[in-house]
Amino acid sequence: MKVFFLFLVVMGTLALFNPEMDEFSSHMNDRTQTEASDNARFSSGGLLNGAISTVSTLARAAANDQFERSSYVICSTFTYDTNGGARGGEWTYFGVAGQFFEIERPSTTDS
């Protein structure tokens, strides 16, 4: 009985902290600012500027509701399709308990 009660408490807590779209947008904006400040410390530019540009684009997409959120009660996924539904062109993030993890990015290889 104690295990079942603990299970209910954990699931209820995860459901309570299931991230919404506004939290995801805020996360992407924070990530952009962090990468921009990191770039300011390095002078190599090219690669880091490309990373900031990519994250900045994703932050704008999140702010403009271009990400699609799928809620699974205790967690959510956030997907941004960059190529109109063709395979390999999606950014996907997993959100749980207010944390976000990148789980898929568009392929960069040209076939």
VOKOL-970661 format. One line per 8 residues: number of its first residue (from 1); for each residue x, y, z of N, C-alpha, C. Coordinates in pm, whole numbers. Example, Ala and Ser with C-alpha at 12.3 -4.5 7.8 and 13.67 -1.06 7.14 Angstrom:
2
1) 1319/-569/780/1230/-450/780/1320/-330/780  1285/-225/708/1367/-106/714/1290/3/787
***
This chain:
111
1) 81/-119/0/0/0/0/86/126/0  198/121/73/287/236/78/347/265/-60  380/161/-134/439/176/-267/337/241/-360  214/198/-352/108/255/-436/88/403/-403  87/436/-275/72/576/-233/189/660/-284  311/608/-272/429/677/-321/420/696/-472  375/596/-543/356/605/-688/259/717/-723  147/724/-652/48/830/-675/105/969/-647
9) 183/981/-542/244/1110/-509/342/1152/-619  425/1060/-666/522/1091/-771/449/1129/-900  350/1051/-940/276/1082/-1063/201/1214/-1052  144/1241/-936/74/1367/-916/169/1486/-922  287/1469/-865/388/1575/-868/434/1601/-1011  460/1494/-1087/501/1510/-1226/391/1577/-1309  268/1538/-1285/156/1600/-1358/144/1748/-1324  166/1782/-1198/157/1920/-1154/264/2007/-1220
17) 383/1950/-1240/494/2025/-1298/519/1993/-1445  420/1937/-1513/429/1914/-1657/442/2049/-1727  552/2072/-1801/575/2206/-1857/476/2244/-1967  439/2371/-1967/349/2428/-2067/433/2497/-2175  368/2545/-2279/437/2610/-2390/510/2738/-2345  450/2815/-2255/517/2938/-2210/646/2908/-2135  650/2799/-2061/772/2759/-1992/879/2716/-2092  836/2648/-2197/930/2607/-2301/986/2729/-2374
25) 901/2827/-2406/947/2950/-2470/1049/3021/-2382  1022/3029/-2254/1113/3092/-2160/1247/3017/-2156  1241/2885/-2156/1362/2803/-2158/1446/2833/-2282  1382/2840/-2398/1456/2866/-2522/1516/3007/-2522  1445/3105/-2469/1500/3240/-2458/1620/3243/-2365  1610/3175/-2251/1722/3168/-2157/1843/3100/-2222  1816/2995/-2298/1924/2923/-2365/1994/3013/-2467  1918/3094/-2540/1976/3187/-2636/2067/3287/-2565
33) 2019/3343/-2455/2099/3440/-2381/2226/3377/-2324  2217/3254/-2275/2333/3185/-2221/2436/3161/-2330  2392/3113/-2446/2486/3087/-2554/2547/3216/-2608  2470/3325/-2608/2523/3453/-2654/2631/3502/-2557  2609/3488/-2428/2709/3533/-2331/2832/3443/-2336  2814/3313/-2361/2928/3223/-2377/3009/3262/-2500  2940/3300/-2607/3007/3340/-2730/3090/3467/-2709  3042/3555/-2625/3113/3680/-2599/3248/3653/-2533
41) 3261/3541/-2464/3387/3507/-2397/3489/3446/-2491  3444/3396/-2605/3534/3332/-2701/3543/3418/-2827  3657/3416/-2889/3674/3497/-3010/3666/3414/-3137  3648/3281/-3126/3649/3195/-3246/3531/3224/-3338  3419/3269/-3285/3307/3316/-3367/3232/3212/-3445  3275/3178/-3566/3203/3098/-3663/3109/2992/-3611  3164/2889/-3550/3083/2777/-3503/2987/2822/-3393  3036/2903/-3300/2951/2948/-3191/2841/3041/-3241
49) 2874/3128/-3336/2770/3215/-3392/2663/3133/-3461  2701/3025/-3529/2603/2936/-3592/2513/2872/-3490  2570/2830/-3376/2489/2769/-3269/2392/2870/-3211  2439/2993/-3191/2350/3097/-3136/2239/3128/-3235  2273/3135/-3362/2172/3162/-3465/2065/3054/-3464  2107/2928/-3454/2011/2816/-3451/1922/2825/-3328  1981/2844/-3212/1902/2852/-3088/1811/2973/-3091  1861/3084/-3146/1778/3204/-3157/1657/3179/-3246
57) 1677/3109/-3357/1566/3073/-3445/1465/2987/-3372  1512/2890/-3294/1423/2803/-3218/1349/2881/-3110  1416/2977/-3048/1350/3059/-2946/1238/3142/-3008  1262/3199/-3127/1156/3274/-3196/1041/3182/-3233  1072/3060/-3278/968/2964/-3314/884/2929/-3192  949/2912/-3077/875/2880/-2954/787/2997/-2913  840/3117/-2925/763/3236/-2887/644/3259/-2979  655/3218/-3105/548/3239/-3203/457/3117/-3219
65) 460/3027/-3123/376/2907/-3123/395/2821/-3248  516/2816/-3301/543/2729/-3414/582/2588/-3369  609/2572/-3240/632/2440/-3184/496/2376/-3155  488/2249/-3175/366/2175/-3141/391/2100/-3011  303/2122/-2914/316/2056/-2785/224/1936/-2779  280/1823/-2738/201/1703/-2713/214/1671/-2564  102/1674/-2492/103/1649/-2349/68/1504/-2321  145/1444/-2231/120/1307/-2187/94/1303/-2037
73) 29/1402/-1984/-10/1422/-1845/111/1444/-1753  209/1355/-1753/325/1371/-1665/446/1428/-1736  441/1439/-1869/550/1496/-1946/494/1549/-2078  577/1621/-2153/534/1676/-2281/649/1669/-2381  613/1669/-2509/714/1685/-2614/680/1812/-2690  784/1878/-2739/771/2001/-2815/844/1980/-2947  771/1992/-3059/827/1961/-3190/813/2080/-3284  923/2109/-3356/925/2216/-3457/968/2153/-3588
81) 879/2155/-3686/906/2096/-3817/969/2200/-3908  1089/2174/-3955/1162/2272/-4036/1147/2250/-4186  1090/2137/-4228/1085/2110/-4372/950/2056/-4419  844/2098/-4358/711/2065/-4406/670/1919/-4396  718/1849/-4298/674/1712/-4276/762/1604/-4334  864/1642/-4412/955/1540/-4464/1038/1483/-4350  1078/1361/-4365/1153/1292/-4261/1288/1360/-4235  1326/1368/-4109/1456/1420/-4072/1464/1570/-4055
89) 1353/1640/-4051/1357/1785/-4041/1290/1840/-3918  1295/1770/-3806/1225/1815/-3686/1321/1833/-3569  1295/1939/-3493/1357/1958/-3363/1256/1906/-3263  1297/1820/-3172/1206/1768/-3070/1272/1780/-2934  1197/1833/-2840/1242/1846/-2702/1145/1771/-2612  1197/1712/-2506/1120/1639/-2407/1118/1724/-2281  1000/1749/-2226/988/1828/-2105/924/1747/-1993  989/1747/-1879/936/1678/-1761/982/1753/-1637
97) 891/1773/-1544/920/1838/-1416/991/1972/-1436  951/2047/-1538/1008/2178/-1561/1146/2177/-1627  1194/2061/-1668/1324/2048/-1733/1302/2011/-1880  1396/2052/-1967/1383/2026/-2110/1510/1960/-2163  1490/1860/-2250/1600/1785/-2307/1579/1772/-2457  1683/1804/-2534/1674/1787/-2679/1685/1638/-2710  1587/1584/-2784/1591/1442/-2817/1604/1416/-2966  1580/1519/-3049/1595/1502/-3193/1624/1637/-3257
105) 1713/1635/-3359/1741/1755/-3435/1745/1718/-3582  1725/1816/-3670/1725/1786/-3813/1859/1727/-3857  1851/1633/-3951/1975/1577/-4003/2046/1682/-4086  2178/1681/-4081/2257/1779/-4155/2326/1719/-4276  2301/1591/-4301/2363/1526/-4416/2272/1539/-4537  2330/1566/-4652/2254/1573/-4775/2269/1442/-4850  2157/1380/-4884/2162/1251/-4953/2157/1270/-5103
***
